[in-house]
Amino acid sequence: MSRPLYETEQDRENERRLAEMIEAKYNYKFVKMPIKLSLDYMLLGLDGMARAFMEMRQRKTPMRKYPTYMISLYKVMMARQLTQTTGLPCYLAVQWSDKAGICKLPPDITPLRISQGGSMQRGDSQDIEPVVYFDMSDFKELANEKHEE
């Protein structure tokens, strides 16, 4: 049985705007990947060859509201598998209410800080799962201006 998709059209629009900001800064072309590959985008260089993979997220809180950022252990595992298979890095880009940031996925820390976490906002018990915590210092800020929702 497949799980429901919670991504909305507004989520996709927010993701697209963040991708455009990163494309302009790093001169990559973002190509949306199939759901089965777990991460959102493949980043292509000017020669059309893949350079990296990226997961995109949107948060309604300010970047420094919490000391850590939480993401599913499954996403981290899939990113590590993509890197091991392709030799290409994976990144996590997050747009908060006040800033955008990017970090390696998985982060360069061993062991990973793992706990049980997630959200019950949607009433989906599958949203509670093992998660990895990143320090906010792992993120490089991309912009200081507020990103419209």
C-alpha positions in Angstrom: 0.0 0.0 0.0 1.4 3.4 -1.0 1.5 6.4 1.3 -0.3 9.6 0.5 1.6 12.5 -1.0 1.4 15.7 1.1 3.2 18.0 -1.4 0.9 20.8 -2.5 1.2 23.1 -5.6 2.3 25.9 -3.2 5.1 23.6 -2.0 6.2 23.0 -5.6 6.2 26.7 -6.3 8.3 27.4 -3.2 10.7 24.7 -4.2 11.0 26.1 -7.7 11.8 29.6 -6.4 14.5 28.2 -4.1 15.9 26.2 -7.0 16.0 29.4 -9.2 18.0 31.2 -6.4 20.5 28.4 -6.2 20.7 28.0 -10.0 21.6 31.7 -10.3 24.2 31.5 -7.6 26.0 28.3 -8.7 25.2 28.2 -12.4 23.5 24.8 -12.3 20.4 23.6 -14.1 17.9 21.8 -11.8 16.1 18.7 -13.1 13.3 17.3 -11.1 13.9 13.6 -10.2 11.3 10.8 -10.0 9.9 10.2 -6.5 11.5 6.7 -6.5 15.0 8.3 -6.2 14.0 10.1 -3.0 15.8 13.4 -3.5 14.1 16.3 -5.3 16.6 17.4 -8.0 19.7 16.5 -10.0 21.9 19.5 -10.7 23.5 19.7 -14.1 26.6 21.6 -15.1 26.9 23.7 -18.2 28.0 20.6 -20.1 24.8 18.8 -19.2 26.5 16.4 -16.9 25.3 15.7 -13.4 27.2 17.5 -10.7 25.1 16.9 -7.5 21.7 15.9 -6.1 19.6 18.1 -3.9 16.7 17.8 -1.4 14.6 20.9 -1.0 12.6 21.9 2.1 10.5 24.9 3.2 10.0 26.0 6.8 7.8 28.7 8.2 10.0 29.5 11.1 13.2 31.7 11.2 16.4 29.9 10.4 17.8 30.3 14.0 14.7 29.4 15.9 15.9 26.0 16.7 19.6 24.8 17.3 19.2 21.9 15.0 17.4 20.8 11.8 15.6 17.5 11.7 15.3 15.3 8.6 14.2 11.7 8.0 16.9 9.1 8.5 15.6 7.5 5.3 16.4 10.7 3.3 19.9 10.6 4.7 20.3 7.0 3.8 19.1 7.6 0.2 21.4 10.5 -0.2 24.3 8.4 1.0 23.4 5.7 -1.4 23.2 8.1 -4.3 26.7 9.5 -3.4 28.1 6.0 -3.1 26.6 4.9 -6.4 27.5 8.0 -8.5 30.4 9.6 -6.7 28.4 12.9 -6.7 27.6 14.9 -3.6 24.1 15.4 -2.2 22.9 18.6 -0.5 20.0 19.8 1.5 18.6 23.3 0.8 16.1 24.8 3.2 14.1 28.0 2.8 13.2 29.4 6.2 10.9 32.4 6.8 13.9 34.8 6.9 16.8 33.0 5.1 17.9 30.2 2.9 20.7 27.7 3.7 22.4 24.7 2.2 24.4 21.8 3.7 25.9 18.5 2.7 23.5 15.5 2.9 24.5 13.6 4.9 26.6 15.9 7.0 30.3 15.2 7.6 29.8 14.0 11.1 30.2 10.5 12.6 28.2 9.1 14.2 25.1 10.8 13.1 22.8 12.1 15.8 19.7 10.0 15.5 16.5 10.0 17.5 12.8 9.3 17.1 11.0 12.3 15.7 8.6 13.7 13.2 5.2 15.4 13.3 1.6 14.3 14.1 0.1 17.4 12.5 -1.3 15.3 9.6 -2.5 12.4 11.9 -0.2 10.0 9.9 1.6 7.6 12.3 4.2 7.0 9.5 5.4 10.6 10.0 7.0 9.5 13.2 10.3 7.8 12.4 14.0 7.8 13.0 15.4 11.2 12.2 18.9 12.8 12.0 19.7 16.1 13.6 22.0 18.6 11.9 23.5 21.5 13.7 22.5 24.9 12.2 26.2 25.6 11.9 26.3 22.9 9.2 24.3 25.2 6.9 25.8 27.9 4.7 23.5 30.9 4.3 22.4 31.6 0.8 20.3 34.8 1.2 19.2 37.1 3.9 16.0 38.4 2.2 12.7 36.8 3.1 11.4 34.3 0.6 7.8 34.8 -0.2 5.4 31.9 0.5 
